[in-house]
Amino acid sequence: PRARSIMHHLWLMLLPFLGLVSVAPAEKGLEFPRYDGKDRVLDINDRNYRKAMNKYSMLCLLYHEPIPDSKELQKKHQMTEMVLELVAQVLEEKDIGFGMVDAKKDAKVAKKLGLDEVDSVYVFKEDRVIEFDGLLSANTMTEFLLDLLEDPVEVLDNALELKAFNRMDEEIRLVGFFKNQESEHFEAFKEAAEQFQPYIKFFATFEKTVAKQLTLKMNEVDFYEPFMEEPVTIPEKPHSEEELVAFITKHRRPTLRKLRAEDMFETWEDDIEGIHIVAFAEEEDPDGFEFLEILKEVARDNTHLPDLSIVWIDPDDFSLLIPYWEKTFKVDLFRPQIGVVNVTDADSVWMAMDDEEDLPTAQELEDWIEDVLSGKVNTEDDDEEDDDDDDDDDDDDDDDDDEDDDDDDDDDDDDDDDSDEDEDDDDDDDDDDDDE
Ligand SMILES: *[C@@H]1O[C@H](CO)[C@@H](O)[C@H](O)[C@H]1NC(C)=O
């Protein structure tokens, strides 16, 4: 939860919609949306939530901390709301409702709706609740909601579509072969797909030729782990919805996964005994690309290890986080890096890549990973000299944000903007505590 808070604080600082102010061009066709000032986001309360639920095909609610007294923090809150307003404006034609639920004022509604994680967005679609655990930027939110509006299963009709499917190797994918749309087994597949939409992609084909290329028999479903060459066939076809859900839930954590804006917090929370093995590599960069190829090879050779899950971060996808990561992890992100990060305190160790020019071989990388898994490489060995790390163990009873901010401050040695932000957050948290 603490790592999550660090990340959440980050997104509050990042709100990239600020970058949307564009110079008005003379030509038409590239007019970037700017907030028009109209109120579309509802203030959800005990009296209006039912109506809102019934009115829209989807309702998207931000469950937020109580609105603070301080002017600055109110501004921060308004910025978050603006993200939602802009998304609401852009998607105005799509029959999606938007609302804010105050953790204190609307506690009763929150309880009724089952909202429990403050600063999360919940989407209500038919009888499902989908938690959005990603970066709250207008871009990411919009993409997420558009994905949710699509059919949960995409049908592959021909070789061309199959080609596109084969290229999606960064995603967890399932593909099944069914008789037709009316097949009860396809129905079960679709029901399962709905439960993972939009995070896990589901495909189906009704064409014998396509199925043959996928080596699928009738009613068979293959599960593709990201970056692996061969899929796993889910045993004992045909499958009920429950069997599919159980299989996916069990195999969901891949050996190598790419950090994505739409579920970055969820991924980060899915640590393995408090740590992540993190690889930074820019795919567009020749060294980064080569390093990734080595990493994929090692992942394929070691996919049988249940405790191995490497998070690949392409810094290009998270430009706003680069300075923070470089400072926190003390690494140069222009070079490929692989290291171990403790998600409690963001303490980290990084593999030495001795020669600037020389990337590790697959064998060297594998040996290093083995040392991480056996505990020989860890973030704690060098900690004696490092007093910072002990601070936050003093008051374990309350694991909320104050501690993170303290950590940040220690690490950052007085950084201007960040620490201001952090102090504000402390105030915020204190206020909340007093009020309760
Ligand atoms: C992570 O850091 C915390 C706090 O410093 C420490 O208590 C914990 O043992 C560390 N975890 C691992 C796996 O090194």
The ligand as a Tripos MOL2 file, in Angstrom:
@<TRIPOS>MOLECULE
LIG
   14    14     1     0     0
SMALL
NO_CHARGES

@<TRIPOS>ATOM
      1 C1         12.1140   -3.6230    2.1220 C.3       1 LIG1
      2 O1         12.3440   -2.5030    2.9420 O.3       1 LIG1
      3 C2         11.7610   -2.5910    4.2280 C.3       1 LIG1
      4 C3         11.9490   -1.2640    4.9250 C.3       1 LIG1
      5 O2         13.2700   -0.8020    4.8490 O.3       1 LIG1
      6 C4         12.3690   -3.7680    4.9730 C.3       1 LIG1
      7 O3         11.7710   -3.8680    6.2470 O.3       1 LIG1
      8 C5         12.1110   -5.0370    4.1590 C.3       1 LIG1
      9 O4         12.7320   -6.1440    4.7850 O.3       1 LIG1
     10 C6         12.6350   -4.8960    2.7450 C.3       1 LIG1
     11 N1         12.2130   -6.0490    1.9820 N.am      1 LIG1
     12 C7         13.0220   -6.7970    1.2580 C.2       1 LIG1
     13 C8         12.4310   -7.9740    0.5790 C.3       1 LIG1
     14 O5         14.2110   -6.5650    1.1420 O.2       1 LIG1
@<TRIPOS>BOND
     1     1     2 1
     2     1    10 1
     3     2     3 1
     4     3     4 1
     5     3     6 1
     6     4     5 1
     7     6     7 1
     8     6     8 1
     9     8     9 1
    10     8    10 1
    11    10    11 1
    12    11    12 1
    13    12    13 1
    14    12    14 2
@<TRIPOS>SUBSTRUCTURE
     1 LIG1         1 GROUP 0 **** ****
